[in-house]
């Protein structure tokens, strides 16, 4: 990102490998490591370290809000997307008559909380066809009884990206009162985030946003805050945590602030603040200019060789993920690792993730290995 000089300087770990697995784990820039060292130095101050800890929290809130298009006070943090979705469940208090729409391209963290609730709401599955989610299939699943529509903006499974304006228009037409929750983990840091009409945005921090584990961004617009306030116990999300009435009533802050139930993971916050500011300094357009042509290049070569990607390619809806199946996927994965090429392999599916730190050389090494098996 984005020249050979800056790439070697900022990502020395990439010097000996072709890393194409950011959809699972990113390789953070050196500034993230420096931020973690700053956290360590501040932690050595004991209680006095709380002042820089919370100052970094506020700074991270600011850059996270800018990154997802919300106001500062519409953003907070928890530990991971799974925690966020379970807290969302506590806010919604779904009943058996309520309907929840999920889809089969979504990550388990967004889909499974609704399957484990008691009482369990009525789950309606939006099934994909040919690797994409068709809005015509969504329409009959929506009604006045729909309480929640959950989706990812970009699918972890195959890289399919929703056409957001068309999607949100369809939901609001058929289920105007439904909560729309969107997982942006596979988008934040890779594509612009502009999701008007979403009620809650959730993103883990260790993938395209170049942070580390233990963090999650929660974004809830003010208009949705009252409906999306958790009922979880804790202290950091309470306005009266240490007041005289704390043993008789719990006054929970509304909206995103209610999802920060306990002491923040400051290490993850320091890392995320550095990572998002690094990405902002580079600029989304420059990242896209570097990575999008590589995605198109790989997609085209796979199709030429009869290896149809699992999601349709659309230059108007760019993503960083290209996934495909191959009968010799295990052998291919082993050969790729031997050649220093890192991608995801699971149950016959090979998933390639292309970020701004990737180069044409990374893709060419991948294709060179594939030629041996096709």
N, C-alpha and C positions, 0 to 999 in steps of 0.2 A: 504494500500500500504506500505509494502506487508506482514508484520507480524502483529499479534494482537497488539503488543506493539506500533509499528509505526502507525498502523491504528488508535488506540485510541488517540495517540499523535497528529497526523497530521489532523485527521478528527473527532473531537469530536462530530460533529453533526450526525454522523452515529451510535452513541452508542445505540440509542433507536429505530432505524428504519432499515428496509431492503430496501435500496434505489436502484432501478433498472430502473431509468428513466434518465440516463445521456444523451441519445439521444435528450432529450428536454432541460434539465438543468443539469449542473454538480453541485457537492458539492465541492467547491474549498478547498485546504488545507490551514492550518493556515498561511503559508508563504504568501499567496495571501492577506489575511487580513493585515498582517504586511506591505506588500508592499503598500497597500492603505493608511495605517497610515503614511508611509514614504512620499507618495504623499501629504498628508494633511500637514505634517510638512514643506515640501518644498513650498507648496502653501502659507503658512503663511509668507514666505519671500517676497511675492509680486513679483516685477519684478526680484529680485535677485534669485527667485526660478526657473526662466527660465533655468538657467545653469544646475541644476540637472534634470529638466524636459527633456531637449533635450539630455542630457547624457544618461538618461534612454531610450529615444527613440532609440538612436544608439545601446545601449546594447540589446534592444528588437529586433531590426532589425537583429543583429548578430545571436541571438539564434533562431529567426524565420527562417532565411535563412538556418541555419544548420538543422532545423527540417524538411524543405521541399526540401532540396537538391539543393539549389541555392546559388549564390554569394550574399554578403551583399547588393550590389547596385542593385540587381534584385528584392528586396523586399521593400515594403512600406505598409502603413496602411490607412484604411478609417474607417467609423463608423459601417458598417454592410454589409452583403453580398448583400442585396437589393441595397444599394448605389453603391456597386462595379459593379453590373451587369448593372445598368443604366448608369454608367460612361463608361462601356465597350460599351454600345450602342452608346454613343456619339463619341467614338473612331472609331467605325466601319462605321457609317453613311450608314446604309443599305438602299438599294433601292428595289423597287417592284420586280425587276427581280432576286434579290438575293435569295438564298435558305438557310434556317436555319433548322437544324435538332435538335429537342428536343425529350425527351422521357417521357413516362407516369409514370416513377418511380422517376422522379426528383422533387426537392423542387420547389415551385412556384417562388422563387426569381430568379432562373436561367431560368425559362421557360416563365414567363409572360412579361418581358420587350419587347420581340420581337412581342408580340400580341398587344401592345399598341403603337408601333411606327407608325409614318406617314411620308412617305408611309410605309405600312406594308409589310415586305418581305414575300416570299412564305414559309410558315411553313410546314415542313414535320415531321410527328410524327412517331417516332420509338416506336411501341407498344410492350409491354411485353407479354410473353406467359408463363403461369404457374409460374409467379413470377420472371422471368428472362428475360434479354434482349439478344436475339439471334443475333449473327453477320450476319447470313444469311438474317435476316430481315432488317439489316442496309444497306447491300450492294446496293440494288436497290434505296435507298434513297439518295445516294451520287452521285455527278457528278461534272463536271467542274464548274457548277454554284453554288456549295455549298460554302457559305462564312463563315459559322459558324456551328460547331458541339458542342453542349452543353450537358454536362452530369454531374452526381455526380459519384465519385469513389465508394462510398457506398450509397445506397438508404436510405433516412430517413424513407421511407414508410415500407419497409420490410427487409432491411439489405442486399439486393442483392449487391454483389461486382463484378465490372467489372474485367475481365481478361485483365489488361492494355496492355501488349505486343501485344496480339491478336487484341484488339480494335484499338490501334493506328496504327498498321500495315494495318488493313482494311481501315481505314480512309485515310491514306497516299497513299494507292494503288488507291483508287477510287476518292479521292478529295485532291490531293497533296497540293493545295494552301489554303485549308480551315483553318480558325482559330479553334483550339481545346481548348475549355474552360472547366475546370473541377472544380467542387465544392468538396472540401476535408473536409468540416465541420464535416461529420460523420466518418472521418478517422483520422484526425490529433490528436495525443495523444493516439490513440488506436492501429493503425497499421502503419508499416513503409510507408513513402511517398517517392516513387521512380517512377517518371512519365516522363521519357524521351520522348520528342516529344510534350509535352503539351505546348501550347502557353501562357496560363494564368491559374494560380491556385488561388482559392479564398476560404477562410475559415473564418467563424465566430469564435468567441473566447470564448463563454460561454458554450460550450458543452464538448467534450472529452479532449480538451486542458486545461480545468480547470480554465479558466479565467472568466471574467465578461462581461456584456453587453456593447455595445458601441464600440466594436473593430472588425476589420476585417483585415486579412492578404491578401495582394496582392502579388503574385509572377509572374514575367514576365521575362523569359530568354532574354538576350541581343539580341539574333537573332530575337526576335519578337517585340522588343521595338518600333521600328519605326512604325510598323503597329498598335500598340496598345497604342497610345498616345491620351488621351482624348482631347476633345475640350471644356471642361467645363471652366467657369469662376471661379475666386477665387484669391488666393494669394500665399499660401504655396507651390503650385506646379509650380509657375512661377520663372524663373531665373531673371526676371527684375521687380519684384513686386514693388520695391521702386526706380527704376531708373528714370531718366528724361523722358524717352520715354514711361513710363507706361500707359499714356493716349492715345497713338497712336498705340501701338502694345503690344500684350501679347505673351511672349516667354515661351512656356510651356516645362517643363522638359519632357524627353521621358520615355516611358515604365511605370514601376510600380510607379515611383515618380510622374507621372502625376495624379495618383488616390488619392493622398493626397492633396486635393484642399484647405483645410482650416486648422485652428488651430487643432492640434491633440487632441484627447480625452486622455489626459495624465493619467487620472486615470485608464483607460482600458489598456494603455501601461504599466504602472507600474505593474498592475495585471498580464498581459500576460507574461511579462519578468520573473516574479517570478514563474508563473505556468509552463512555458516551461522549465525553468532551473530545477525546481523540477522534472518534467518528465524525463529530460535528466539524472539527477543524479540517478534516479531509473533504467532507461534503458528500451528500447522497448522490448527486449527479456524477461525481467523479468515480465513486464506487460502482455505480451502474454502468458507466462508460467502460470500466475495466472488466467487470464480471459478466454483464449481459451478453456481449458477443461470444464469450467462451461457452456460455450455456447454449446459445444458438448453434455454435460450431459442433459441440458434442452431440446435441440432439440430432442435427443433420447427419452426422457420420453414423450414428447408431441406426437411424432409419435406412440409410444407404446399405447397411450391412444386414438388414432384415431384423434388427433388434428394436422392436417398437417400444418407445418409452411408455411408462404406465400412466402418464398424464399427457393430454394434448398440449402442444407448444403454442404459445400466443405471445408475440412480441409486444402486444399492448398490455399484457398482464405478466410482466417478467417475475420470475422467482429464481432462487439460487439452486434449486433441486432438480436433478434428472434421475429417475429411477427406472430400472428395467429388470427383466427376468432372463435367466439363461440356464439351460439344463446342466451346465458344468460350472455353476456359480461358485461352488466350494473350491474347485481347482483354480478358477480365475482369481478368486480372492487371495488364495495362497500365493499365486504368481505375482499378483499386484504387490502384496506385502514384501515379497522377495526383491521386487524392483523399487521398493521405497515409495509405493503409491498407496495412500491410505483412503479407503472408502468404507461405507457401511455394508455389511452382508448379513442377511437374515432370511432364513427359510426360502432360499432361491432368489431372493430379491437383492439386487445390487443398487445402492443409492449413492449418487455423487452429489456433493454440495460444493458450490463454487462461490467464493467470497472475493472481496476486493484485493486480498493478498495472493490470490491465485494468478497463474500466468498461462500462456499458451503452451509453454513447456510442460506444465503439469498435465494438461489435457492430452498432449501428444504422447507422453509416457503412458498414460492410461490406454490410449488407442493402440499403441504399439503392442501392449500386452494382449489386448482383446483380439488383435489380428491372429494371434497364435491359436485362438479357439473358434475361429469363424471362417 
